[in-house]
Amino acid sequence: MSSEKSSKLTRIGVFYDGNYFLHVSNYYNYVHKRKARISVSGLHDYIRHKVAEVEGDISGYRHCQIVDAHYFRGRLNAYEASKKSNSLYYDRLFDDVLMKEGITTHYLPVKTSQSGIRHEKGIDVWLALEAFELAYYKRFNVLVLVASDGDYTPLIRKLNTLGTRVMLLSWDFEFQDDYGNERVTRTSQDLLEVVTYPIAMHEEIDNRVAKGSFAINNLFYESTPSQPANKIIPTGTNQNVKAKNAVAESNPNNTEGEILSIHNGFGFIKKQPNNLFFHYQSVNGIDFNDLNVGDKVVYEIDQNEKGEDIAINIEPNE
Protein backbone atom coordinates (compact mmCIF):
# COMPACT_ATOMS: atom_id res chain seq x y z
CA MET A 1 0.00 0.00 0.00
CA SER A 2 2.82 2.41 0.82
CA SER A 3 4.44 1.82 -2.58
CA GLU A 4 1.10 2.50 -4.28
CA LYS A 5 0.74 5.78 -2.39
CA SER A 6 4.31 6.84 -3.15
CA SER A 7 3.71 6.44 -6.89
CA LYS A 8 0.93 9.04 -6.92
CA LEU A 9 1.09 12.82 -6.73
CA THR A 10 -0.32 14.66 -3.76
CA ARG A 11 -2.31 17.40 -5.49
CA ILE A 12 -2.27 20.76 -3.71
CA GLY A 13 -4.52 23.78 -4.31
CA VAL A 14 -3.49 27.12 -2.76
CA PHE A 15 -5.91 30.01 -2.08
CA TYR A 16 -4.78 33.45 -0.92
CA ASP A 17 -6.78 36.09 0.89
CA GLY A 18 -4.70 38.78 -0.84
CA ASN A 19 -5.36 41.62 1.59
CA TYR A 20 -4.32 39.42 4.51
CA PHE A 21 -1.20 38.23 2.68
CA LEU A 22 -0.20 41.85 1.97
CA HIS A 23 -0.78 42.77 5.62
CA VAL A 24 1.50 39.94 6.77
CA SER A 25 4.15 40.76 4.17
CA ASN A 26 4.14 44.42 5.27
CA TYR A 27 4.61 43.34 8.88
CA TYR A 28 7.74 41.36 8.04
CA ASN A 29 9.04 44.12 5.79
CA TYR A 30 8.57 47.05 8.16
CA VAL A 31 8.13 45.77 11.73
CA HIS A 32 9.72 42.32 12.13
CA LYS A 33 13.50 42.02 12.46
CA ARG A 34 13.65 40.20 9.09
CA LYS A 35 12.97 43.50 7.25
CA ALA A 36 12.01 41.62 4.08
CA ARG A 37 8.87 40.70 2.20
CA ILE A 38 7.54 37.17 1.89
CA SER A 39 8.58 35.46 -1.34
CA VAL A 40 5.70 33.85 -3.20
CA SER A 41 7.95 31.23 -4.79
CA GLY A 42 9.59 30.59 -1.42
CA LEU A 43 6.19 30.16 0.21
CA HIS A 44 5.13 27.64 -2.44
CA ASP A 45 8.33 25.70 -1.89
CA TYR A 46 7.65 25.70 1.86
CA ILE A 47 4.07 24.47 1.26
CA ARG A 48 5.30 21.47 -0.73
CA HIS A 49 7.84 20.55 1.97
CA LYS A 50 5.27 21.01 4.76
CA VAL A 51 2.58 18.96 3.01
CA ALA A 52 5.09 16.14 2.49
CA GLU A 53 5.97 16.33 6.19
CA VAL A 54 2.44 16.30 7.62
CA GLU A 55 1.14 13.76 5.10
CA GLY A 56 3.98 11.39 5.88
CA ASP A 57 4.85 11.12 2.18
CA ILE A 58 7.87 8.81 2.09
CA SER A 59 8.63 9.86 -1.48
CA GLY A 60 9.28 13.44 -0.33
CA TYR A 61 8.17 16.84 -1.53
CA ARG A 62 8.73 16.07 -5.24
CA HIS A 63 5.51 14.03 -5.19
CA CYS A 64 3.71 16.96 -3.56
CA GLN A 65 2.85 19.42 -6.32
CA ILE A 66 0.83 22.63 -6.40
CA VAL A 67 -1.55 22.04 -9.28
CA ASP A 68 -3.69 25.16 -8.81
CA ALA A 69 -3.22 28.51 -7.03
CA HIS A 70 -5.54 31.53 -6.76
CA TYR A 71 -5.14 35.03 -5.34
CA PHE A 72 -8.15 37.17 -4.31
CA ARG A 73 -8.04 40.86 -3.48
CA GLY A 74 -9.86 44.15 -3.86
CA ARG A 75 -8.16 46.72 -6.08
CA LEU A 76 -8.56 50.39 -6.98
CA ASN A 77 -10.28 51.05 -10.27
CA ALA A 78 -8.22 52.45 -13.15
CA TYR A 79 -9.35 56.04 -12.57
CA GLU A 80 -8.38 56.12 -8.88
CA ALA A 81 -5.13 54.25 -9.50
CA SER A 82 -4.19 56.73 -12.25
CA LYS A 83 -4.27 59.55 -9.69
CA LYS A 84 -1.48 57.85 -7.74
CA SER A 85 1.96 58.09 -9.29
CA ASN A 86 3.12 54.69 -10.62
CA SER A 87 0.30 52.84 -8.82
CA LEU A 88 -0.72 51.00 -11.98
CA TYR A 89 2.92 50.10 -12.60
CA TYR A 90 3.33 48.50 -9.17
CA ASP A 91 0.06 46.60 -9.54
CA ARG A 92 1.35 45.17 -12.80
CA LEU A 93 4.72 44.39 -11.19
CA PHE A 94 3.08 42.22 -8.54
CA ASP A 95 0.83 40.66 -11.17
CA ASP A 96 4.02 39.59 -12.95
CA VAL A 97 5.22 37.88 -9.75
CA LEU A 98 1.93 36.00 -9.40
CA MET A 99 1.85 35.11 -13.10
CA LYS A 100 5.38 33.72 -12.93
CA GLU A 101 4.26 31.35 -10.17
CA GLY A 102 1.17 30.27 -12.12
CA ILE A 103 -1.25 31.97 -9.73
CA THR A 104 -4.65 32.97 -11.11
CA THR A 105 -5.68 36.45 -9.94
CA HIS A 106 -9.21 37.48 -8.95
CA TYR A 107 -9.83 41.19 -8.35
CA LEU A 108 -12.92 43.10 -7.27
CA PRO A 109 -13.06 46.91 -7.41
CA VAL A 110 -12.67 48.57 -4.03
CA LYS A 111 -15.68 50.74 -3.24
CA THR A 112 -15.01 54.29 -2.01
CA SER A 113 -17.68 55.89 0.17
CA GLN A 114 -18.55 59.59 0.14
CA SER A 115 -16.42 60.06 3.25
CA GLY A 116 -13.39 58.76 1.32
CA ILE A 117 -13.13 55.44 3.16
CA ARG A 118 -12.40 52.44 0.92
CA HIS A 119 -14.27 49.18 1.48
CA GLU A 120 -13.33 45.72 0.26
CA LYS A 121 -16.51 43.66 -0.01
CA GLY A 122 -17.29 40.24 -1.42
CA ILE A 123 -13.74 38.88 -1.64
CA ASP A 124 -14.17 36.26 1.09
CA VAL A 125 -17.41 34.99 -0.47
CA TRP A 126 -15.81 34.78 -3.92
CA LEU A 127 -12.79 32.92 -2.55
CA ALA A 128 -15.01 30.45 -0.70
CA LEU A 129 -17.15 29.71 -3.76
CA GLU A 130 -14.15 29.22 -6.05
CA ALA A 131 -12.27 27.10 -3.52
CA PHE A 132 -15.18 24.73 -2.95
CA GLU A 133 -16.01 24.40 -6.65
CA LEU A 134 -12.40 23.71 -7.67
CA ALA A 135 -11.87 21.29 -4.80
CA TYR A 136 -14.96 19.40 -5.94
CA TYR A 137 -13.98 19.18 -9.61
CA LYS A 138 -10.20 18.89 -9.29
CA ARG A 139 -10.15 16.67 -6.20
CA PHE A 140 -7.27 18.30 -4.37
CA ASN A 141 -5.69 16.03 -1.79
CA VAL A 142 -4.77 19.09 0.27
CA LEU A 143 -6.17 22.62 -0.02
CA VAL A 144 -3.94 25.32 1.49
CA LEU A 145 -5.65 28.49 2.72
CA VAL A 146 -3.65 31.65 3.47
CA ALA A 147 -6.08 33.50 5.72
CA SER A 148 -7.11 34.09 9.34
CA ASP A 149 -10.74 35.24 9.21
CA GLY A 150 -13.43 33.16 10.89
CA ASP A 151 -15.71 33.89 7.92
CA TYR A 152 -13.92 31.04 6.12
CA THR A 153 -15.09 28.47 8.71
CA PRO A 154 -18.18 27.40 6.68
CA LEU A 155 -15.93 26.83 3.67
CA ILE A 156 -13.68 24.49 5.65
CA ARG A 157 -16.67 22.53 6.94
CA LYS A 158 -17.90 22.06 3.38
CA LEU A 159 -14.44 20.96 2.23
CA ASN A 160 -14.38 18.43 5.05
CA THR A 161 -17.49 16.79 3.58
CA LEU A 162 -15.54 16.25 0.35
CA GLY A 163 -12.73 14.57 2.25
CA THR A 164 -10.35 17.36 1.24
CA ARG A 165 -7.71 17.93 3.89
CA VAL A 166 -7.16 21.64 4.63
CA MET A 167 -3.90 23.27 5.68
CA LEU A 168 -4.24 26.75 7.15
CA LEU A 169 -1.23 29.10 6.99
CA SER A 170 -1.80 31.91 9.45
CA TRP A 171 0.21 34.45 11.43
CA ASP A 172 -0.37 35.86 14.92
CA PHE A 173 1.56 38.96 15.93
CA GLU A 174 1.22 42.22 17.77
CA PHE A 175 3.18 45.44 17.91
CA GLN A 176 2.85 49.04 19.01
CA ASP A 177 2.36 51.50 16.18
CA ASP A 178 3.90 54.96 16.00
CA TYR A 179 0.93 56.50 17.80
CA GLY A 180 1.34 54.17 20.78
CA ASN A 181 -1.64 52.01 19.79
CA GLU A 182 -1.47 48.23 20.13
CA ARG A 183 -1.94 46.47 16.78
CA VAL A 184 -2.95 42.83 17.10
CA THR A 185 -3.42 40.20 14.39
CA ARG A 186 -4.99 36.94 15.58
CA THR A 187 -6.32 33.89 13.78
CA SER A 188 -9.93 32.90 14.42
CA GLN A 189 -10.14 30.05 16.90
CA ASP A 190 -13.22 28.70 15.11
CA LEU A 191 -11.17 28.46 11.93
CA LEU A 192 -8.28 26.71 13.66
CA GLU A 193 -10.58 24.06 15.10
CA VAL A 194 -12.02 22.86 11.77
CA VAL A 195 -8.88 22.64 9.59
CA THR A 196 -6.83 19.44 9.28
CA TYR A 197 -3.41 21.05 9.52
CA PRO A 198 -3.27 24.41 11.36
CA ILE A 199 0.20 25.87 10.78
CA ALA A 200 1.26 28.80 12.98
CA MET A 201 3.61 30.48 10.52
CA HIS A 202 4.94 33.02 13.02
CA GLU A 203 6.21 30.13 15.14
CA GLU A 204 7.57 28.28 12.12
CA ILE A 205 9.54 31.35 11.07
CA ASP A 206 10.86 32.39 14.47
CA ASN A 207 11.63 28.89 15.77
CA ARG A 208 12.68 26.82 12.78
CA VAL A 209 14.93 29.40 11.16
CA ALA A 210 17.41 28.89 13.99
CA LYS A 211 17.66 25.24 12.98
CA GLY A 212 18.71 26.17 9.46
CA SER A 213 15.50 25.04 7.74
CA PHE A 214 16.00 25.39 3.98
CA ALA A 215 12.31 26.01 3.29
CA ILE A 216 12.04 28.68 6.01
CA ASN A 217 15.19 30.52 4.96
CA ASN A 218 13.84 30.83 1.42
CA LEU A 219 10.55 32.33 2.58
CA PHE A 220 11.82 35.89 2.23
CA TYR A 221 13.15 38.05 -0.55
CA GLU A 222 16.69 39.29 -0.06
CA SER A 223 15.33 42.68 -1.11
CA THR A 224 11.85 43.94 -1.82
CA PRO A 225 10.58 43.09 -5.33
CA SER A 226 10.25 46.76 -6.20
CA GLN A 227 13.90 47.61 -5.59
CA PRO A 228 15.44 46.02 -8.69
CA ALA A 229 12.46 47.14 -10.76
CA ASN A 230 12.99 50.77 -9.77
CA LYS A 231 16.39 50.72 -11.48
CA ILE A 232 14.74 50.48 -14.88
CA ILE A 233 12.52 53.50 -14.35
CA PRO A 234 14.07 56.49 -16.17
CA THR A 235 14.28 58.88 -13.23
CA GLY A 236 15.65 62.34 -13.84
CA THR A 237 14.60 62.60 -17.49
CA ASN A 238 12.60 65.57 -18.68
CA GLN A 239 9.66 63.31 -19.48
CA ASN A 240 9.69 61.85 -15.97
CA VAL A 241 9.92 65.27 -14.32
CA LYS A 242 6.99 66.53 -16.37
CA ALA A 243 4.93 63.48 -15.41
CA LYS A 244 5.58 64.00 -11.70
CA ASN A 245 4.91 67.70 -11.91
CA ALA A 246 1.61 66.89 -13.62
CA VAL A 247 0.68 64.70 -10.66
CA ALA A 248 1.38 67.54 -8.25
CA GLU A 249 -0.53 70.09 -10.32
CA SER A 250 -3.54 67.78 -10.74
CA ASN A 251 -4.24 67.93 -7.02
CA PRO A 252 -4.30 71.45 -5.54
CA ASN A 253 -4.09 69.97 -2.02
CA ASN A 254 -0.59 68.64 -2.68
CA THR A 255 2.28 70.33 -0.84
CA GLU A 256 5.94 70.03 -1.74
CA GLY A 257 8.40 68.93 0.92
CA GLU A 258 11.58 67.07 1.78
CA ILE A 259 12.16 63.85 3.71
CA LEU A 260 13.77 64.76 7.04
CA SER A 261 14.24 61.29 8.53
CA ILE A 262 13.42 57.63 7.85
CA HIS A 263 12.89 54.96 10.47
CA ASN A 264 11.45 51.43 10.56
CA GLY A 265 8.14 51.87 8.79
CA PHE A 266 7.71 55.61 9.36
CA GLY A 267 9.40 58.94 8.76
CA PHE A 268 9.12 62.71 8.98
CA ILE A 269 8.79 65.44 6.37
CA LYS A 270 10.44 68.80 7.03
CA LYS A 271 7.87 71.49 7.83
CA GLN A 272 7.74 74.51 10.10
CA PRO A 273 6.88 74.83 12.91
CA ASN A 274 6.32 71.07 13.43
CA ASN A 275 7.69 68.35 11.18
CA LEU A 276 5.05 66.00 9.75
CA PHE A 277 4.93 62.32 10.63
CA PHE A 278 4.05 59.76 7.91
CA HIS A 279 3.54 55.99 7.85
CA TYR A 280 4.80 53.55 5.21
CA GLN A 281 1.20 52.80 4.14
CA SER A 282 0.81 56.46 3.09
CA VAL A 283 3.56 56.25 0.45
CA ASN A 284 2.46 55.89 -3.19
CA GLY A 285 4.38 55.29 -6.39
CA ILE A 286 7.56 54.11 -4.70
CA ASP A 287 8.42 51.52 -2.06
CA PHE A 288 8.96 53.00 1.40
CA ASN A 289 12.38 51.32 1.57
CA ASP A 290 13.48 53.28 -1.51
CA LEU A 291 12.97 56.65 0.19
CA ASN A 292 16.04 58.51 1.40
CA VAL A 293 16.67 61.53 3.61
CA GLY A 294 16.60 64.63 1.41
CA ASP A 295 14.24 63.19 -1.22
CA LYS A 296 11.75 65.70 -2.65
CA VAL A 297 8.11 64.63 -2.29
CA VAL A 298 4.59 65.95 -2.63
CA TYR A 299 2.01 65.13 0.01
CA GLU A 300 -1.34 66.02 1.53
CA ILE A 301 -1.99 67.02 5.14
CA ASP A 302 -4.46 65.08 7.27
CA GLN A 303 -5.02 64.58 10.98
CA ASN A 304 -4.49 61.50 13.14
CA GLU A 305 -6.73 60.24 15.94
CA LYS A 306 -5.20 62.78 18.33
CA GLY A 307 -5.95 65.71 16.02
CA GLU A 308 -2.29 66.17 15.05
CA ASP A 309 -1.26 67.04 11.51
CA ILE A 310 0.31 64.16 9.54
CA ALA A 311 1.35 63.65 5.92
CA ILE A 312 -0.56 61.24 3.67
CA ASN A 313 -0.47 60.30 -0.03
CA ILE A 314 3.29 60.93 -0.22
CA GLU A 315 4.67 60.65 -3.77
CA PRO A 316 8.07 61.34 -5.37
CA ASN A 317 8.59 64.84 -6.75
CA GLU A 318 12.01 64.67 -8.44
KABELQUI-V289318 format. One line per field, one symbol per residue. phi: phi as a letter, one per 20 degrees, with the letter a starting at -180 (. if undefined). burial: I if it has 16 or more other ideal C-beta (glycine too) atoms within 10 Angstrom, else O. A space follows every 10 residues. Layout:
phi: ???
burial: ???
This chain:
phi: .fffffedfe edddcdefff ffgfffffed dffflbefef ffffffgfff fgffemffen ffedceebbc cdafbfffff ffedgmffff ffffgfffff emeeecddff edffeneecd cnffffgfff ffffffeelf fcddddabff fegggfffff fenefdddeb cdbbbdffen eedcdcegff fffdefcede fffgffeeff emfffffefc ffbfgfffff feeffnfgff ffffffffff cfefcebcfe bccfnbacdf aeecfefbdg feecmbfgfe fcgnfecdbd dccefenefc eclfcfbe
burial: OOOOOOOOOI IIIIIIIIII IOOIIIIIII IIOIOIIIII OIIIIIIIII IIOOIOIOIO IOIIOIIIII IIIIIIOOOO IOOOIIIOOI OOOIOOOIOO IOIOOIIOOI OOOOOOOOOI OOIIOOIIOI IIOIIOOOOI IIIIIIIIIO OIIOIIOOIO OOOIIIIIII IOIOOOOIOO OOOOIOIIOO IIOIIIIOII IIOIIOOOOO OOIOIIOOII IOOIIIOOOI OOOOOOOOOO OOOIOOIIOO OOOIIOIOIO OIOOIIIIIO IOOOIIIIII OIIIIIIIIO IOOOIOIIIO IIOOOOOOOI IIIIIIIO
